[in-house]
């Protein structure tokens, strides 16, 4: 029997836009290829929050999807916060990245409360930041993807930027950085999906999950030559 | 500017653009610049007015169907046949049709317009009818969110003076009725049995749709069989053979029927309508079939997850060599995220022979994560096409391609076989 790693996918029904499903697919396939047995739990509003989780992923949604999950997210917020403090790896993209912060203030001045796992604040703006993006991360090297958001996010406290923007906009139009990291929680605006072309990020999440569940990770690296070529092609494209 | 002069100048630019083998947009752009109201003046006195067809998927084929169905009813139809569905494409098409005095001899204009351009268009020219097909995830880099795209379609409906035909099964499109006050509204739809065959983007990851509680549709697609379909029109059912391939094209045939029924009202000649439908050929690159070395080669345009999913569901891969060509030029959409919302597992058994296009490696990576074998990856489309044909001489072939990849492949194919020239 191979060793099981349990992935919790947050709100796949309402927060699944922009191909963020690709992140889950990459995590499960890579776990299989490393010889583990991935188990995926889909969590939708009103479901029971599972007791044993090794890795958490969440994506972006329409504004309408965001309002559907908001109350439920506040309910499970304390559990997610405890897990984050204990070092559980998490990847939150776009909409859920924003709601993992303290609040989202819409263009009309409405405050949508977040769960405060990340020390970030987001403000809705009329300008939409759209296009190919390349960042340089102190933790993960170059990260490539595609951003498409009108919320602008500002970081403070122990939450650090995920990377510096080389091409594109990133968190906001002022600071020149993109995404956020606190412990093993990663928030980012990058779609693409982000993990397929950034396997170093996928492996970080996987290794953290495996080490905290089974104590060590000793598998040989996977062949990522396709991802490398796809990255190289993406980096040559215009914004 | 004086209308006949605009026409003469525009026609001259059109000839010049054609001589250098150029596209349809340049002469349109020229006319748009020197006489912004050229289109509205030319279209204003058509007896049946102007029809606008918009939505994410199937505009080109649906427009082609509507034109041929209206012609079966004895109407002379003007359309922007080129698939250049921006305002300047309309101007370019008009230039080809108007007399030198600027007069258009037609009963009705049927125009395919991209959502954003349609909004611009209807602010100048109020259509008498509009047909709104669907809102799917497509080119989100251009429109932002799909709810925003739905808002664009709502504006088109609101600007329509007489009648609007809506897709009952697309909840964002069906809801447009709530913003309409004076217009006649009719729906096209699916039988309950077929609902599961056409999942919407909202149902991709676990959402479910209730079959109950939908308004009555004037035309429904009841049943799909190989090369044949059954439609419900009013309370009668009609089975007809079809030359169209692709589930989405057949569903949009219901849309075209509903629109034509609305336009012709009590004058509808049903036998001729059904006969015309059975003769409609797919539009270029939308399930178009060419012949290479005695073998069929199909071109299937894919632009977004729902279109790609329905394409894969429409054409079984067994017995075919499959190629996929993905570009990310502006017209294709720059964002590759959509490839991750398509399930490619139906290709697993036969594998993929060739992957090409600017984003060939994104596609190859996508297939790799679905554990699908890829024989060859070549970013250069011309080389990939030659290689694909050479390695599979005795097999029917199918190429799934994005818009600009399709145009490039058709140019290459024109060198070795007969390809209908699209001006």
Interface residues (C-beta under 8 A of the other chain):
Chain A: X12 X13 X16 X17 X18 X19 X20 X21 X22 X25 X26 X29 X42 X44 X62 X63 X64 X128 X130 X131 X132 X146 X148 X150 X191 X192 X193 X196 X197 X226 X227 X229 X230 X232 X233 X234 X237 X238
Chain B: X137 X140 X141 X144 X145 X146 X147 X204 X205 X206 X207 X305 X328 X334 X335 X336 X337 X338 X339 X340 X341 X358 X359 X360 X361 X362 X364 X365 X366 X368 X369 X370 X371 X379
